[in-house]
Amino acid sequence: MSTSAISTTTPIYDLLVQERGDAPAEARTAAHQTQDRARQMLDWSSGRVAAAQREERAFSAFGRSGDDDGRVQALLM
């Protein structure tokens, strides 16, 4: 059998797609959407930024000052 004799059409599959829909394509789409949603839900970078901003705005009864290496120390009176 030569390669020219091999048909590239799939009549049975095409008929099933017409009757029932393209399940593999729908599954791929659902998988991509699930991956995108999971990636968004598991992205904690915005949470770290928000926590750092909250910490910067936080009130301390003892006062705070930033150290050169980024640590926060209480002011001694």
C-alpha beads as a LAMMPS data file, in Angstrom:
LAMMPS data file: protein, C-alpha beads

77 atoms
76 bonds

1 atom types
1 bond types

-500.0 500.0 xlo xhi
-500.0 500.0 ylo yhi
-500.0 500.0 zlo zhi

Masses

1 110.0

Atoms # bond

1 1 1 0.000 0.000 0.000
2 1 1 1.488 3.334 -1.025
3 1 1 1.131 6.562 0.915
4 1 1 -1.056 8.025 -1.806
5 1 1 -3.605 5.271 -1.205
6 1 1 -3.979 6.158 2.500
7 1 1 -7.002 8.357 3.065
8 1 1 -6.552 11.420 5.256
9 1 1 -10.270 11.721 5.919
10 1 1 -11.920 9.927 8.792
11 1 1 -15.580 9.468 7.863
12 1 1 -16.514 7.544 11.022
13 1 1 -14.937 10.144 13.291
14 1 1 -16.474 13.002 11.282
15 1 1 -19.902 11.392 11.620
16 1 1 -19.466 10.946 15.372
17 1 1 -18.417 14.582 15.720
18 1 1 -21.541 15.666 13.859
19 1 1 -23.767 13.465 16.014
20 1 1 -22.169 13.832 19.448
21 1 1 -19.779 16.782 19.273
22 1 1 -15.995 16.841 19.346
23 1 1 -15.317 15.418 22.810
24 1 1 -11.477 15.524 22.548
25 1 1 -11.552 19.204 21.530
26 1 1 -14.000 20.012 24.337
27 1 1 -11.798 18.134 26.819
28 1 1 -8.725 20.050 25.654
29 1 1 -10.565 23.366 26.035
30 1 1 -11.774 22.420 29.519
31 1 1 -8.262 21.308 30.507
32 1 1 -6.732 24.594 29.326
33 1 1 -9.358 26.593 31.194
34 1 1 -8.757 24.540 34.342
35 1 1 -4.998 25.029 34.081
36 1 1 -5.404 28.784 33.629
37 1 1 -7.773 29.018 36.581
38 1 1 -5.475 26.913 38.782
39 1 1 -2.500 29.053 37.790
40 1 1 -4.418 32.199 38.761
41 1 1 -5.622 30.721 42.044
42 1 1 -2.175 29.475 43.003
43 1 1 -0.398 32.713 42.127
44 1 1 0.547 34.034 45.536
45 1 1 2.721 36.904 44.262
46 1 1 -0.073 39.469 44.633
47 1 1 -0.735 38.198 48.168
48 1 1 2.879 38.753 49.181
49 1 1 2.797 42.288 47.793
50 1 1 -0.465 43.038 49.603
51 1 1 0.906 41.636 52.879
52 1 1 4.029 43.772 52.572
53 1 1 1.913 46.864 51.912
54 1 1 -0.295 46.102 54.919
55 1 1 2.781 45.685 57.072
56 1 1 4.147 49.032 55.922
57 1 1 0.869 50.759 56.839
58 1 1 0.497 48.929 60.156
59 1 1 0.296 50.977 63.352
60 1 1 2.695 50.261 66.167
61 1 1 2.222 51.781 69.603
62 1 1 6.005 51.686 70.077
63 1 1 6.888 53.305 66.745
64 1 1 8.994 51.736 64.045
65 1 1 11.946 52.638 61.949
66 1 1 13.388 50.769 58.996
67 1 1 16.910 49.419 59.330
68 1 1 19.397 49.524 56.453
69 1 1 19.047 45.785 55.845
70 1 1 15.239 45.943 55.681
71 1 1 14.524 44.795 59.255
72 1 1 12.068 46.717 61.396
73 1 1 13.152 47.638 64.926
74 1 1 11.219 49.244 67.770
75 1 1 12.347 52.727 68.779
76 1 1 13.773 52.956 72.263
77 1 1 12.629 55.917 74.360

Bonds

1 1 1 2
2 1 2 3
3 1 3 4
4 1 4 5
5 1 5 6
6 1 6 7
7 1 7 8
8 1 8 9
9 1 9 10
10 1 10 11
11 1 11 12
12 1 12 13
13 1 13 14
14 1 14 15
15 1 15 16
16 1 16 17
17 1 17 18
18 1 18 19
19 1 19 20
20 1 20 21
21 1 21 22
22 1 22 23
23 1 23 24
24 1 24 25
25 1 25 26
26 1 26 27
27 1 27 28
28 1 28 29
29 1 29 30
30 1 30 31
31 1 31 32
32 1 32 33
33 1 33 34
34 1 34 35
35 1 35 36
36 1 36 37
37 1 37 38
38 1 38 39
39 1 39 40
40 1 40 41
41 1 41 42
42 1 42 43
43 1 43 44
44 1 44 45
45 1 45 46
46 1 46 47
47 1 47 48
48 1 48 49
49 1 49 50
50 1 50 51
51 1 51 52
52 1 52 53
53 1 53 54
54 1 54 55
55 1 55 56
56 1 56 57
57 1 57 58
58 1 58 59
59 1 59 60
60 1 60 61
61 1 61 62
62 1 62 63
63 1 63 64
64 1 64 65
65 1 65 66
66 1 66 67
67 1 67 68
68 1 68 69
69 1 69 70
70 1 70 71
71 1 71 72
72 1 72 73
73 1 73 74
74 1 74 75
75 1 75 76
76 1 76 77
